[in-house]
Amino acid sequence: MAGRRARVQNAAMTADASGPVPSPDDDVARLTDAQRSLRAQMLATEHWSLLASRSTTQSEVLTRIAIFLTLVSAGLVTLGVLGNATEFRGWFGVAALGVLLLLMLLGVITQLRVFNTATEDLVYVLAMNRLRAAYIDLDPGIEKYFMMGTTDDMSGTQQTYYAFAARDRSQVFASSMMLILVVHAALVGLFGGALTYALSASVGWSITVGVTLAVAAFVAWMAWGYRGYFRVWRLHEPLRSSAGT
């Protein structure tokens, strides 16, 4: 009975969607109205799935950032309290190095997640731009109503991220990624400076080593981030490109 019912349902669907059943390579113009409607529903479902996944990812990484900054604040306050209690002598140096090392390691974990999230977000934007292009294929007249990008290339993603302005350095420096990068680089410098002072008791060497390590950490993380960003573009093959690209 179940197989018979399935055959009846398939026959009804075929009758409703009259006309040739297109292969994956068929042009959109050959689709019947019923097939266009079905494709629009599937595209919309995928679009909502991407939106939900992007929202969840952004929420998760912002929570991670908030937790990290809270731990940094708590750690520095703890060092201040310990310093007052020990008059910055005795076991304070060991405790300070331990706290700074822990915060630095947590910073590495958080920074990796932030960069991974940035890459994931770029992929989500590319996927949604590709879906908008599919909507335009179904109904070319709606293209003028899209403010976000409709091409899955670099120009299209920049239109999605910066719909009303061209991308400049201020948008990069004001990002959450840059905030975490600066905080983590400062922690690396503090740990390096504190360790140098514990070994040499030289303030000058401590400052020199601390600043050098902070700058090196900042540059290294920036290089890591840009390498991951351009890796996506090396692997991605756009289906629709902007005019002139």
LOFIMI-321161 format. One record per residue (C-alpha): residue in one letter; chain; x, z, y. Coordinates in pm, 1 decimal, always signed. Last residue first. Example, Ala and Ser with C-alpha at 12.3 -4.5 7.8 and 13.67 -1.06 7.14 Angstrom:
   residuo   cadena         xx         zz         yy
         s        A    +1367.0     +714.0     -106.0
         a        A    +1230.0     +780.0     -450.0
END
This chain:
   residuo   cadena         xx         zz         yy
         t        A    +3615.2    -1266.5    +4171.1
         g        A    +3466.5    -1500.3    +4436.4
         a        A    +3106.5    -1428.3    +4346.2
         s        A    +3072.1    -1106.9    +4154.0
         s        A    +3121.5    -1108.0    +3778.2
         r        A    +2873.7    -1096.7    +3491.4
         l        A    +2956.7    -1025.6    +3127.0
         p        A    +3262.3     -823.2    +3222.5
         e        A    +3536.8     -768.3    +2960.4
         h        A    +3657.5     -408.5    +2955.8
         l        A    +3983.0     -308.6    +2783.4
         r        A    +4218.3     -370.0    +3075.7
         w        A    +3961.6     -233.5    +3320.1
         v        A    +3930.4      +92.3    +3127.0
         r        A    +4308.5     +127.7    +3113.5
         f        A    +4308.8      +93.4    +3493.2
         y        A    +4131.9     +426.3    +3534.9
         g        A    +4338.1     +603.3    +3267.2
         r        A    +4661.8     +495.1    +3433.4
         y        A    +4528.0     +600.1    +3773.2
         g        A    +4451.0     +948.9    +3644.4
         w        A    +4785.6     +997.6    +3471.2
         a        A    +4973.9     +879.7    +3781.7
         m        A    +4778.3    +1127.9    +3994.3
         w        A    +4852.5    +1402.8    +3740.8
         a        A    +5225.4    +1329.2    +3753.1
         v        A    +5232.0    +1316.7    +4133.6
         f        A    +5060.4    +1654.5    +4168.4
         a        A    +5275.2    +1815.7    +3898.3
         a        A    +5593.1    +1687.3    +4064.6
         v        A    +5479.3    +1815.0    +4404.6
         a        A    +5402.7    +2160.0    +4262.0
         l        A    +5728.4    +2166.3    +4061.6
         t        A    +5937.6    +2082.6    +4367.7
         v        A    +5756.5    +2337.1    +4585.5
         g        A    +5809.9    +2614.4    +4331.2
         v        A    +6173.2    +2524.5    +4263.2
         t        A    +6262.2    +2525.0    +4632.1
         i        A    +6063.3    +2841.0    +4708.0
         s        A    +6219.3    +3029.7    +4418.1
         w        A    +6568.0    +2903.0    +4501.1
         g        A    +6535.9    +3036.0    +4854.5
         v        A    +6388.4    +3369.5    +4744.1
         s        A    +6673.5    +3435.5    +4503.2
         a        A    +6622.1    +3712.5    +4244.3
         s        A    +6772.1    +3470.4    +3987.4
         l        A    +6564.8    +3507.1    +3669.3
         a        A    +6252.5    +3677.6    +3804.5
         y        A    +6272.6    +3464.8    +4118.9
         t        A    +6281.2    +3146.5    +3913.0
         l        A    +5982.3    +3261.9    +3706.1
         a        A    +5784.1    +3338.9    +4020.3
         g        A    +5869.6    +3002.0    +4173.8
         g        A    +5773.8    +2812.7    +3859.7
         f        A    +5449.3    +3004.7    +3823.9
         l        A    +5359.1    +2958.5    +4189.3
         g        A    +5442.6    +2587.0    +4178.5
         v        A    +5233.2    +2530.6    +3867.9
         l        A    +4948.2    +2725.1    +4028.0
         a        A    +4972.7    +2511.5    +4342.4
         a        A    +4958.7    +2195.0    +4131.3
         h        A    +4646.0    +2331.3    +3962.6
         v        A    +4472.2    +2399.3    +4292.6
         v        A    +4566.9    +2057.7    +4433.4
         l        A    +4447.1    +1872.3    +4121.5
         i        A    +4124.5    +2071.8    +4108.2
         l        A    +4037.1    +1971.5    +4463.6
         m        A    +4147.2    +1610.9    +4406.0
         m        A    +3912.5    +1577.4    +4108.3
         s        A    +3628.5    +1728.3    +4308.5
         s        A    +3659.4    +1439.2    +4552.9
         a        A    +3745.1    +1463.9    +4923.6
         f        A    +4087.1    +1300.7    +4883.6
         v        A    +3936.5    +1001.4    +4703.1
         q        A    +3658.2     +947.4    +4955.0
         s        A    +3904.4     +980.9    +5243.7
         r        A    +4135.3     +720.0    +5089.9
         d        A    +3889.4     +433.8    +5136.6
         r        A    +3609.2     +263.6    +4943.2
         a        A    +3402.3      +32.2    +5155.6
         a        A    +3078.9     +170.3    +5287.0
         f        A    +2703.7     +164.7    +5231.7
         a        A    +2673.5     +129.8    +4853.4
         y        A    +2991.7     +318.4    +4771.2
         y        A    +2976.8     +414.0    +4402.4
         t        A    +2741.4     +134.9    +4299.9
         q        A    +2907.0     -123.8    +4524.4
         q        A    +3245.5      -14.6    +4391.8
         t        A    +3117.1      -62.5    +4037.2
         g        A    +3007.3     -418.5    +4114.9
         s        A    +3339.9     -513.6    +4272.1
         m        A    +3528.4     -379.8    +3971.0
         d        A    +3319.6     -581.0    +3723.6
         d        A    +2987.9     -515.1    +3551.4
         t        A    +2774.5     -698.5    +3805.3
         t        A    +2442.5     -576.2    +3946.6
         g        A    +2580.7     -312.9    +4182.6
         m        A    +2347.9      -64.2    +4349.6
         m        A    +2106.2     -155.1    +4628.0
         f        A    +1875.2     -352.0    +4398.8
         y        A    +1567.8     -493.1    +4576.3
         k        A    +1722.7     -836.5    +4641.5
         e        A    +1771.9     -888.9    +4266.6
         i        A    +1401.7     -848.7    +4190.3
         g        A    +1323.1    -1221.6    +4214.3
         p        A    +1552.6    -1312.2    +3924.6
         d        A    +1306.9    -1156.5    +3675.2
         l        A    +1430.5    -1135.6    +3314.4
         d        A    +1788.2    -1231.5    +3403.3
         i        A    +1768.6     -990.7    +3696.3
         y        A    +1674.7     -707.2    +3459.8
         a        A    +1975.2     -801.4    +3241.7
         a        A    +2202.1     -777.2    +3545.9
         r        A    +2059.0     -432.4    +3610.5
         l        A    +2151.8     -343.8    +3251.7
         r        A    +2511.1     -454.9    +3309.5
         n        A    +2529.2     -235.6    +3618.5
         m        A    +2404.2      +52.5    +3404.4
         a        A    +2681.6       -1.6    +3148.2
         l        A    +2952.7      -30.9    +3413.1
         v        A    +2828.5     +287.8    +3580.3
         y        A    +2832.2     +475.6    +3248.7
         v        A    +3186.2     +349.6    +3178.1
         l        A    +3304.6     +472.0    +3519.5
         d        A    +3144.5     +810.0    +3450.6
         e        A    +3330.1     +836.3    +3120.4
         t        A    +3661.1     +769.1    +3295.7
         a        A    +3590.1    +1031.4    +3560.6
         t        A    +3483.0    +1272.8    +3287.6
         n        A    +3814.1    +1227.3    +3107.0
         f        A    +3996.8    +1297.9    +3433.0
         v        A    +3798.8    +1617.5    +3491.2
         r        A    +3841.2    +1725.7    +3129.2
         l        A    +4217.5    +1686.2    +3149.1
         q        A    +4225.1    +1885.4    +3472.5
         t        A    +4022.6    +2167.7    +3318.5
         i        A    +4253.4    +2198.2    +3018.4
         v        A    +4565.3    +2183.4    +3235.8
         g        A    +4415.9    +2438.5    +3475.5
         l        A    +4343.6    +2676.6    +3189.3
         l        A    +4712.2    +2651.6    +3100.2
         m        A    +4812.1    +2724.6    +3459.9
         l        A    +4574.3    +3019.9    +3481.1
         l        A    +4725.3    +3169.5    +3164.1
         l        A    +5079.6    +3117.1    +3290.6
         l        A    +4991.1    +3272.1    +3627.8
         v        A    +4844.7    +3580.3    +3458.5
         g        A    +5144.6    +3621.9    +3227.5
         l        A    +5396.2    +3569.3    +3505.9
         a        A    +5220.3    +3828.0    +3721.9
         a        A    +5205.7    +4078.8    +3435.6
         v        A    +5578.7    +4037.9    +3367.9
         g        A    +5660.9    +4084.1    +3734.8
         f        A    +5430.3    +4386.1    +3768.2
         w        A    +5604.0    +4565.1    +3481.1
         g        A    +5824.8    +4773.3    +3708.5
         r        A    +5785.8    +4700.1    +4076.4
         f        A    +5532.0    +4536.3    +4304.5
         e        A    +5421.8    +4877.1    +4439.7
         t        A    +5277.7    +4935.9    +4091.5
         a        A    +4916.8    +5004.9    +4197.7
         n        A    +4926.4    +4784.2    +4506.4
         g        A    +5076.8    +4498.1    +4308.8
         l        A    +4830.1    +4544.7    +4027.3
         v        A    +4539.3    +4514.7    +4272.7
         g        A    +4687.0    +4201.4    +4428.7
         l        A    +4758.3    +4049.0    +4089.9
         t        A    +4398.3    +4115.2    +3985.9
         v        A    +4272.4    +3946.3    +4302.0
         l        A    +4483.9    +3642.0    +4213.7
         g        A    +4345.2    +3634.7    +3861.1
         a        A    +3984.2    +3675.9    +3971.9
         s        A    +4015.9    +3389.4    +4220.4
         v        A    +4176.5    +3165.9    +3957.6
         l        A    +3911.8    +3264.0    +3703.2
         t        A    +3633.7    +3174.7    +3947.2
         l        A    +3801.3    +2842.2    +4023.9
         f        A    +3816.5    +2764.1    +3651.9
         i        A    +3453.1    +2860.9    +3589.7
         a        A    +3335.2    +2645.8    +3882.4
         i        A    +3536.5    +2348.3    +3757.6
         r        A    +3394.6    +2385.2    +3406.0
         t        A    +3042.1    +2402.8    +3547.6
         l        A    +3108.9    +2086.6    +3748.5
         v        A    +3235.4    +1922.1    +3428.8
         e        A    +2919.1    +2007.5    +3235.7
         s        A    +2680.2    +1898.1    +3509.6
         q        A    +2856.1    +1564.0    +3545.8
         t        A    +2845.3    +1502.0    +3170.0
         t        A    +2478.0    +1597.3    +3144.5
         s        A    +2384.4    +1371.3    +3436.1
         r        A    +2576.5    +1078.6    +3289.3
         s        A    +2413.8    +1124.8    +2947.8
         a        A    +2065.8    +1144.5    +3102.0
         l        A    +2123.8     +834.6    +3315.2
         l        A    +2263.3     +643.3    +3017.1
         s        A    +1959.7     +730.1    +2804.7
         w        A    +1726.0     +632.8    +3087.7
         h        A    +1893.2     +292.9    +3109.9
         e        A    +1879.6     +242.9    +2731.5
         t        A    +1505.9     +305.4    +2734.6
         a        A    +1463.4      +71.7    +3031.7
         l        A    +1653.1     -203.7    +2850.7
         m        A    +1438.6     -160.4    +2538.9
         q        A    +1117.8     -173.9    +2743.0
         a        A    +1235.0     -482.3    +2934.1
         r        A    +1319.7     -655.6    +2604.4
         l        A     +971.9     -585.8    +2467.4
         s        A     +808.4     -719.8    +2781.3
         r        A    +1021.1    -1033.9    +2771.4
         q        A     +929.2    -1084.1    +2405.7
         a        A     +559.0    -1053.6    +2482.9
         d        A     +589.6    -1296.6    +2772.6
         t        A     +769.3    -1548.6    +2549.6
         l        A    +1145.9    -1587.0    +2563.6
         r        A    +1290.8    -1936.5    +2610.8
         a        A    +1389.2    -1868.8    +2972.6
         v        A    +1609.7    -1580.9    +2855.2
         d        A    +1845.7    -1829.8    +2691.3
         d        A    +1912.1    -1794.0    +2319.4
         d        A    +2247.2    -1657.6    +2199.2
         p        A    +2101.4    -1348.0    +2032.5
         s        A    +1856.2    -1570.8    +1843.2
         p        A    +1516.4    -1632.2    +1991.0
         v        A    +1194.0    -1609.0    +1788.2
         p        A    +1012.5    -1932.4    +1865.0
         g        A     +661.5    -1903.2    +2004.3
         s        A     +389.2    -1647.0    +1966.0
         a        A     +467.2    -1280.7    +2024.1
         d        A     +117.0    -1155.5    +1940.2
         a        A     +104.8    -1356.8    +1616.6
         t        A     +445.7    -1227.5    +1513.3
         m        A     +340.6     -871.4    +1590.5
         a        A      +24.9     -911.9    +1382.2
         a        A     +220.5    -1059.3    +1089.1
         n        A     +464.7     -770.6    +1105.3
         q        A     +177.4     -521.9    +1099.3
         v        A      +18.1     -691.5     +798.4
         r        A     +350.0     -698.4     +612.0
         a        A     +401.0     -327.0     +685.8
         r        A      +51.9     -244.8     +554.1
         r        A     +125.4     -433.0     +229.5
         g        A     +454.7     -246.6     +186.3
         a        A     +279.8      +88.0     +240.2
         m        A       +0.0       +0.0       +0.0
END
